[in-house]
Amino acid sequence: MDTQKINIFWFRRDLRLEDNHGLYQALNDEPPVLPIFIFDTEILKLLKQDDRRVPMIHQMILKLKESIEKYGSSLKVLYGNPKEEIEKLSQQYSIKSIHTNTDYEPVAKERDDSIANWCLSRQIDFVSWKDQVIFEKSEVVKPDSNPYTVYTPYSKKWKAHWNQQPQQPYNSEKLLHRLISTPPFKVPSLDEMGFIAETPTVTAFNINDKWLNDYADNRDIPSLAHTSMLSVHLRFGTIGIRTIVNKVLKHEKFLNELIWREFFMQILWHFPKVEKRNFNPKYDTIQWRNSEQELQRWMKGQTGIPIVDAGMRELNETGYMHNRVRMITASYLCKNLLIDWRWGEAYFAEKLLDCDLASNNGNWQWAAGTGCDAAPYFRIFNPESQTQKFDPNYEYIRKWVPEFESSTYKKPMIDQKSARIRTLAAYKKAIEEYNNSH
């Protein structure tokens, strides 16, 4: 048995060697570090065979492994239940500690607590570091220590904290000579894991100074290539948040978007119920229509509303959707079709390459009016006026719905005016029922 004494660094949502906090701390610890990644079968079994995220992560892992092997080491890629895989490693090596970066999602927290307890029983240190956010958990709270549930005061406190304690990137890339020396390890193939999808193209992020200067003016125009494409990279950690924040500090509009991401993460941390329930309970009795037929037309981009159909077709083909159009399509599902936001959230979670539970949930509840700091229930996006404002020449629509000006294009499946009246009545009724019972 190889009882070589090691530390482990467990890659998860941090697939990079640069500015990686947990990796930095592991490499500063003795003995040498074995880097691992686990394809978690508990998660994979919930996904469809053609889910595009798994091939994408697989490609990221291969690139990461290739980079590590330049230092005479390798990435041990495992496939199974994380706890069981770590138990197997403990039979091959004498493990002093396991370092990783904190994951704030409820299922991940439960998994990590279980592994930490197992480590404790084996006298192995399980150490989790803050990496995917600037401020976590209760670092940015109200003076009475309660969490913020409104974005603006949260963002002001976030910026004040940053000014008091700005964070520089961790130079983990300078310590890679401390990785364990080992021949290359084998990586499980997509076929072995039961996935068949083609690997999607991950667009490089684009945040140079000129782009940042134009961001506020151009960010809402879906026909322009003026989104940062950072979301996938932040979701899987191919770039560090400290690196990005230090680069964009003078560009407040863009910085605010990064703070929204952290706002929703702390909402999920403090209020884990939002994963399955309304943040605001006064909307719990909304009588959603939940038409399966209308849901299917929305999913396929066949609603007869060009801007909505364009967004859904972009999502289905690319795994991506422009942010302004995400708001329009979400509002249409919840407040025009009166379909439960959870149905839309689930579809976005299945299709979006950049899907992050906290942001996906927070933004869907914002669109539905059921969340924290949400759009008021009576704010219902009008797809026609949104089109006139953000795609007046139909450039985005023509790209994704080329038939929209022809006789073959479907008629709108509902009347906008009557749908609005119906939605307002449903929300008002729910509020009245809540008020009467409290």
Buried (B, 14 or more C-beta within 10 A) or exposed (E): EEEBEBBBBBBBBBBBBBBBBBBBBBBBBEBBBBBBBBBBBEBBEEBEEEBBBBBBBBBBBBEBBEBBBEBEBBBBBBBBBBBEBBEEBBEBBEBBBBBBBBBBBBEBBEBBEEBBEBBEEEEBBBBBBBBBBBBBBEBBBEEEEEBBBEBEEBBEBBBEBBEEEEBEBBEBBEBBEBBBEBEEBEBBEBEEBEBEBEBBEBBEBBBEEEBBEEBEEEBBBBBBEBBBBBBBBBBBBBBBBBBBBBBBBEBEEBBBBBBBBBBBBBBBBBBBEBBEBBBBEBBEBBEBBEBEEBBEBBBEBBBBBBBBBBBBBBBBEBBBBBBBBBBBBBBBBBBBBBBBBBBBBEBBBBBBBBBBBBBBBBBBBBBBBBBBBBBEBEEBBBBEEBBEEBBEEBEBBBBBBEEBEEEEBBEBBBEBEEBBEBBBEBBEEBBEBBEEEE
